[in-house]
């Protein structure tokens, strides 16, 4: 059995951006290639997309391209020297609009939108939460704070605002330029960072549809408490969700992240949207040949939760052997996916599905008839995605006539897509089965609104 849970891997600036390494990573189990526009942009990323498409065509393996935009990632300004400046809890510290290099008592905060959005009592967290400051006074062009936690501060530290909804567009000027270029390469998915509300997704969709007719899908990254508060509305308007546990664990109490993650996975299944679990899943393998026991458990738990995909970040962008990292994750996922105890079907875990849910009917038909597979003739991603979200215990073979449909379905759990116009046009179930190595058995066939059973052999 192949793994049901998919792998999204970040493609970095080093050796894993080469065509040769991409081929090895895809052979090892990558289904979605994530291009992080926080780092490389423009033609550097464009070349990687070209390589991904070439390897996909040569190996006849549908691979989704996910463009991940930086979003409004806030950073403080520069300091007088490159040294770290000491700070102590209880001292005053000022953030202002003055570009003059900072010191141990003040520094520039370049984003006026942030200054205007902060209010007394709000927290400012810097350097992934290692420094905490609380706002004591808000002025026209500065913020006066008191240091709560931290001992040193230095250049260009990123900061998080867990208590503040920033009145700014989810698409910065950089994001708009990056997205303009990325859309010329016809990506399958675009991920938007630091989403706060459903309108952020709507704004991005309007930007995309005004510039291309290519059916790009939008992944909303959940990493702010404001997004958690409006998660149902965001899931409803997005095409998929990424649980970005890194920034999320800075902006909300870290002990709440597992429960929030489980809730999001449930909501995505109820709304028929794929969900990616991200951040530090194999972080130790940046420097080590072996994962920690905690990482192994984390990946397996994500599979037991029935996420669509787990993700690698610096594990594949910075390690010496990214293909081995992918192979390691694939082994863990495959074993978890085969765990009959953990994967016993329990329909009570998704309580809000409608009684007349046709995708649930397809899944139950496959289970009751002990089918070996479900075959979907996919003119778009809808049917296969809906069935995938019912988490059948048999593979879903999705036959598409368009590359974009097959590529986008590469993200969905348990869906094995193929782009073959001849098979699609002929509705050739036997050819589909043989393509996936199935010679005998019972198959549930889904063709538009028509559902039937076929017996092979």
C-alpha positions in Angstrom: 0.0 0.0 0.0 1.2 3.5 -0.8 1.0 6.1 1.9 -2.4 7.9 2.1 -1.1 11.0 3.9 0.7 13.3 1.4 4.0 15.2 1.9 4.4 18.9 1.2 8.1 19.8 1.0 9.8 23.2 1.0 12.2 23.7 -2.0 15.1 25.8 -0.9 17.9 27.8 -2.5 20.5 25.1 -2.2 20.9 21.6 -3.7 17.2 20.6 -3.4 16.3 23.3 -5.9 18.2 21.4 -8.6 16.3 19.2 -11.1 18.3 16.2 -10.0 17.5 16.6 -6.3 13.9 17.4 -7.1 13.6 14.1 -8.9 15.0 12.2 -5.9 12.7 14.0 -3.5 9.6 13.2 -5.7 10.7 9.6 -6.0 11.0 9.5 -2.2 7.5 10.7 -1.7 7.0 14.4 -2.2 3.5 15.2 -3.5 3.5 19.0 -3.2 6.4 21.3 -3.7 6.3 24.5 -1.6 8.2 27.6 -2.8 8.8 30.0 0.0 8.7 33.6 -1.4 10.0 35.0 1.9 13.4 34.0 0.5 14.1 33.5 -3.2 11.7 35.4 -5.6 11.2 36.0 -9.2 13.1 34.0 -11.8 15.0 31.9 -9.2 11.6 30.5 -8.0 10.4 30.4 -11.6 13.3 28.1 -12.6 12.4 25.7 -9.7 8.8 25.6 -11.0 10.0 24.7 -14.4 12.1 21.9 -13.0 9.2 20.6 -11.0 7.0 20.5 -14.1 9.7 18.8 -16.1 10.2 16.1 -13.5 6.5 15.6 -13.1 6.1 15.2 -16.9 9.1 12.9 -17.2 8.0 10.6 -14.4 4.2 11.0 -15.2 3.7 11.9 -11.5 1.3 14.7 -10.8 2.9 17.2 -8.4 1.3 20.3 -7.0 3.2 23.6 -7.0 2.4 25.7 -3.9 3.6 29.3 -3.9 3.9 30.6 -0.3 3.8 34.4 0.0 5.6 36.1 2.8 2.7 38.2 4.0 2.9 41.1 6.4 5.8 39.8 8.4 6.8 42.7 10.7 10.4 43.4 11.7 12.0 46.2 13.8 14.6 48.5 12.3 18.4 48.5 12.5 20.6 49.3 15.6 23.7 51.4 16.0 26.0 48.4 15.8 25.6 44.7 14.9 26.1 43.9 18.5 23.3 42.7 20.7 22.0 45.4 23.1 21.1 44.5 26.7 17.6 44.9 28.0 16.2 44.1 31.4 12.7 43.3 32.6 11.0 46.4 33.9 12.8 48.9 31.8 11.1 51.2 29.3 11.6 50.7 25.6 10.2 52.8 22.7 9.3 51.8 19.2 9.0 54.8 16.9 9.0 55.9 13.2 12.5 57.5 13.4 14.8 55.6 11.0 17.8 56.6 13.1 19.6 53.4 14.2 18.4 52.1 17.6 20.0 51.3 21.0 19.1 49.7 24.2 16.2 52.1 24.8 14.6 52.6 21.4 14.4 51.4 17.8 12.4 52.1 14.6 9.2 50.2 14.0 8.9 50.8 10.2 5.2 49.9 9.9 3.0 52.9 10.7 0.0 50.5 10.3 1.2 48.7 13.3 1.8 51.8 15.4 -1.7 52.9 14.6 -3.2 49.5 15.4 -1.6 48.9 18.8 -3.4 49.8 22.0 -2.4 50.0 25.7 -2.0 46.6 27.2 -1.2 44.8 23.9 1.9 42.5 23.9 4.7 42.8 21.4 6.7 39.5 21.1 10.1 39.6 19.4 12.5 36.9 18.3 9.9 34.1 18.3 8.6 35.1 21.6 11.9 35.2 23.5 11.3 38.9 24.2 8.0 40.2 25.4 7.1 43.9 25.8 3.7 45.4 26.9 2.4 48.7 25.5 2.0 51.4 28.1 1.4 54.4 26.0 0.4 55.0 22.3 1.5 58.3 20.7 1.0 59.6 17.1 4.3 58.2 15.9 5.6 56.0 18.7 4.8 53.3 21.2 6.1 53.3 24.7 6.5 49.8 26.3 7.8 48.1 29.3 10.0 45.0 29.0 8.4 41.9 30.5 10.8 39.2 29.3 14.1 39.2 27.5 17.8 40.0 28.0 19.1 41.1 24.5 17.7 42.8 21.4 19.3 43.3 18.0 18.9 44.1 14.3 15.8 43.2 12.2 14.1 40.9 14.7 10.7 39.8 13.6 7.8 40.5 15.9 4.4 39.1 16.6 1.3 40.9 17.9 -1.0 38.3 19.5 -3.5 40.9 20.9 -3.7 43.2 17.9 -5.6 43.0 14.6 -3.4 45.1 12.3 -5.4 47.2 9.9 -3.4 46.3 6.8 -3.8 44.3 3.6 -2.8 40.6 3.8 -0.9 41.3 0.5 2.1 43.6 1.0 3.7 45.4 -1.9 6.3 42.6 -2.0 3.5 39.9 -2.1 1.8 41.6 -4.9 4.9 41.8 -7.0 5.8 38.1 -6.2 2.3 37.0 -7.0 2.2 38.9 -10.2 5.3 36.9 -11.3 4.2 33.6 -9.8 0.9 33.7 -11.7 2.8 33.7 -15.0 4.0 30.2 -14.0 0.5 28.8 -13.4 0.9 27.6 -9.8 -1.6 25.1 -8.5 -1.9 26.7 -5.0 -1.1 30.0 -3.4 -0.6 30.2 0.4 -1.3 33.5 2.1 0.5 34.3 5.4 -0.8 35.9 8.6 -4.4 35.7 7.6 -6.7 37.5 10.1 -10.1 37.2 8.6 -12.1 35.7 5.7 -11.8 39.0 3.8 -8.1 38.4 3.4 -8.8 35.3 1.3 -11.5 37.2 -0.7 -9.0 40.0 -1.4 -6.4 37.5 -2.6 -8.8 35.7 -4.8 -9.9 38.9 -6.4 -6.3 39.8 -7.1 -5.7 36.4 -8.7 -8.8 36.2 -10.8 -8.2 39.7 -12.2 -4.9 38.5 -13.6 -5.3 34.9 -14.7 -8.0 32.4 -15.8 -5.9 29.6 -14.5 -7.8 27.9 -11.6 -5.4 28.7 -8.8 -6.5 27.5 -5.3 -5.9 29.4 -2.2 -4.4 28.0 1.1 -5.0 30.1 4.2 -2.2 29.8 6.7 -3.5 29.8 10.3 -0.9 31.5 12.5 -2.7 34.3 14.3 -5.3 34.2 17.1 -7.5 36.5 15.1 -7.7 33.7 12.4 -8.5 31.1 15.1 -11.4 33.2 16.3 -12.8 33.3 12.7 -11.7 29.9 11.6 -15.0 28.6 10.4 -15.5 31.6 8.1 -11.9 31.3 6.8 -12.3 27.6 6.1 -15.5 28.3 4.3 -13.9 30.8 1.8 -10.5 29.2 1.4 -9.7 26.2 -0.8 -7.5 24.7 1.9 -5.8 25.3 5.2 -2.2 25.2 6.5 -1.8 24.9 10.3 1.4 26.9 10.6 2.3 25.8 14.2 5.5 27.9 14.4 4.0 31.4 14.5 0.7 30.1 15.9 2.6 28.7 19.0 4.1 32.2 19.5 0.8 34.1 19.2 -1.4 31.8 21.2 -0.4 29.8 24.4 1.6 26.9 23.0 -0.3 24.3 25.1 -3.4 25.2 23.1 -2.0 24.5 19.7 -2.8 20.7 19.7 -6.4 21.3 20.5 -6.7 24.1 17.9 -5.1 21.9 15.3 -7.5 19.1 15.9 -10.4 21.5 15.6 -9.1 22.8 12.3 -8.7 19.3 10.9 -12.3 18.5 11.8 -13.6 21.7 10.3 -11.7 21.1 7.0 -13.1 17.6 6.7 -16.6 19.0 7.3 -16.1 21.7 4.7 -14.4 19.4 2.2 -11.1 21.3 2.2 -7.6 19.8 2.4 -5.5 20.6 5.4 -1.7 20.6 5.9 0.1 20.2 9.2 3.3 22.2 9.3 6.3 23.3 11.3 9.3 21.4 12.9 8.0 17.9 12.0 11.6 16.7 11.3 13.5 19.8 12.5 16.3 17.7 14.1 17.2 16.3 10.6 18.7 19.6 9.6 21.8 18.4 11.4 21.0 14.8 12.2 20.5 11.6 10.1 17.8 10.4 12.5 14.6 12.0 13.7 13.8 12.3 17.4 11.3 10.0 18.9 9.0 13.0 19.5 9.2 13.9 15.8 8.3 10.3 14.8 5.3 10.5 17.2 4.3 13.9 15.9 4.2 12.8 12.3 2.3 9.6 13.1 -0.2 11.5 15.2 -0.9 13.9 12.3 -1.6 10.8 10.1 -3.9 9.4 12.8 -5.7 12.7 12.8 -6.2 12.2 9.0 -4.6 15.4 7.8 -4.2 15.6 4.1 -0.5 16.3 4.3 2.5 16.9 6.6 5.1 19.4 5.7 8.8 19.9 5.8 10.4 23.3 6.0 14.1 23.8 6.9 14.4 20.0 7.1 14.5 20.0 3.3 15.8 23.5 2.5 18.8 23.3 4.8 19.7 19.6 5.3 22.5 17.9 3.3 20.2 15.2 2.1 16.6 16.4 1.6 15.6 13.3 -0.3 16.5 11.2 2.8 14.4 13.5 5.0 11.4 12.9 2.7 12.1 9.2 2.7 12.1 9.2 6.5 8.8 11.1 6.7 7.2 8.8 4.1 8.2 5.7 6.1 6.6 7.1 9.2 3.4 8.1 7.4 3.1 4.8 5.5 3.3 2.8 8.8 0.8 5.1 10.5 -1.6 4.9 7.5 -1.5 1.1 7.7 -2.3 1.0 11.4 -5.7 -0.8 11.4 -6.4 0.0 15.0 -5.9 3.8 14.7 -7.5 3.9 11.3 -10.7 2.0 12.0 -13.5 4.0 10.5 -15.6 5.9 13.0 -18.2 8.1 11.5 -19.1 9.7 14.8 -15.9 11.8 14.6 -17.4 14.1 12.0 -20.8 14.9 13.4 -22.0 17.7 11.2 -22.0 15.9 7.8 -25.5 16.0 6.2 -27.4 12.7 6.2 -27.7 12.8 2.4 -24.0 13.3 1.9 -23.3 11.6 -1.4 -19.5 11.4 -0.8 -20.2 9.6 2.5 -22.5 7.3 0.5 -19.7 6.5 -1.9 -17.3 5.8 1.0 -19.9 3.5 2.7 -20.6 1.7 -0.5 -16.8 1.0 -0.9 -16.7 -0.3 2.7 -19.8 -2.4 2.7 -18.9 -4.0 -0.6 -15.2 -4.5 0.4 -14.1 -2.6 -2.6 -10.4 -2.4 -3.5 -10.6 1.1 -4.8 -12.8 4.1 -5.7 -12.3 5.4 -9.3 -13.3 9.0 -10.0 -13.4 10.5 -13.4 -12.5 14.0 -12.4 -13.5 17.0 -14.6 -12.5 19.1 -11.6 -11.2 18.5 -8.1 -14.6 18.5 -6.3 -15.7 14.9 -6.3 -12.4 13.4 -5.4 -11.7 16.0 -2.7 -15.1 15.4 -1.1 -14.7 11.7 -1.1 -11.1 12.1 0.3 -12.6 14.2 3.2 -14.7 11.2 4.2 -11.3 9.4 4.7 -12.2 6.0 3.0 -9.9 3.1 3.9 -9.3 2.3 0.2 -7.4 4.4 -2.4 -9.2 6.9 -4.6 -7.9 6.8 -8.2 -8.7 10.1 -9.9 -8.5 10.3 -13.6 -8.3 13.8 -15.1 -8.1 15.2 -18.6 -6.3 18.3 -17.4 -2.9 18.6 -15.7 -4.1 21.2 -13.2 -6.8 19.0 -11.9 -4.4 16.0 -11.4 -1.8 18.3 -9.8 -4.2 19.9 -7.3 -5.5 16.5 -6.3 -1.9 15.5 -5.4 -2.6 17.3 -2.1 -5.7 15.3 -1.1 -5.3 12.4 1.3 -5.6 8.9 -0.2 -6.1 10.3 -3.8 -3.8 9.0 -6.5 -4.3 11.2 -9.5 -3.3 10.6 -13.1 -3.7 12.9 -16.1 -4.8 10.8 -19.1 -7.2 12.3 -21.6 -7.8 9.0 -23.4 -8.7 7.1 -20.2 -10.9 10.0 -19.1 -12.8 10.3 -22.4 -13.3 6.6 -22.7 -14.2 6.1 -19.0 -12.0 3.1 -19.2 -12.2 1.6 -15.7 -10.0 -1.4 -16.6 -7.3 0.8 -18.0 -7.4 2.9 -14.8 -7.1 -0.2 -12.6 -4.2 -1.6 -14.5 -2.4 1.8 -14.5 -2.5 1.6 -10.7 -1.6 -2.1 -10.6 -5.0 -3.5 -9.8 -6.0 -6.6 -11.9 -8.9 -8.0 -9.9 -11.4 -6.8 -7.3 -14.4 -4.6 -6.8 -14.3 -0.9 -7.7 -16.7 1.9 -6.9 -16.9 4.1 -10.0 -17.9 7.8 -9.7 -18.6 9.6 -12.9 -20.3 12.9 -12.4 -23.6 12.2 -10.6 -23.4 8.5 -11.6 -22.2 6.0 -9.0 -21.8 2.3 -9.9 -20.0 -0.9 -8.9 -17.6 -2.8 -11.2 -16.0 -6.2 -10.7 -12.6 -6.8 -12.3 -11.2 -10.2 -13.2 
